[in-house]
Amino acid sequence: MIVSIVTAAVAFGIFTFAGLLIARTYFGGEPIADGPPAGEPPVNALLIAAVIAGGICGYRGMAPEALGIVAASCALMAAIWYTDVTRGIIPDALTLMPLGALVVAGLLTGRWYVAVVAAIPAAPFAFMAWRTKGIGMGWGDVKLAALGGALLGMKDAMLAFALVSVVAIVIAKFQRREKRPVAFAPYLATAIILPLILRTGG
């Protein structure tokens, strides 16, 4: 048991470090003009959280394939977190490529509904992006929500996204930033990762 926990924790930390390094190396750059103010991503906190998540998954006895999926998801969400905080943008390569892979895999295995469960949770975000012309809610957030739907399933994704949306609104009001663009990807990334860690079976 101890070996499984430590191995999973180390693996998650390595995966997440790689994701952050890729984000910095390949997707770094200047913040977009109409995006949220550039910030400093909590790299150390993300790495620590990944190690803890890996330990939890190892303790729960997840199958190796499930561990791989969740570890890769942690790395991906950390990279998305980094780029949104530093640049105010979520690169398509971090959302559309894994989303396309999930949809294709679903079609090949007879799970055609993956495309549907990806689209439905993303619909409210698409409406907001359309209403705000991509400023209040960016289209990158829409693609991330679709990816979350494909990973979590429609019901879990919609519940998780609704909860973090409320949290984001409360925090923005508390910080008196409700009139300014907010980097929303960290909230969505958290909403995607937590259910994956807690729900994925052994």
Helices and strands as residue ranges (DSSP letters): H 2-26, H 43-59, H 64-87, G 92-94, H 96-108, H 114-131, H 139-152, H 154-174, H 185-199
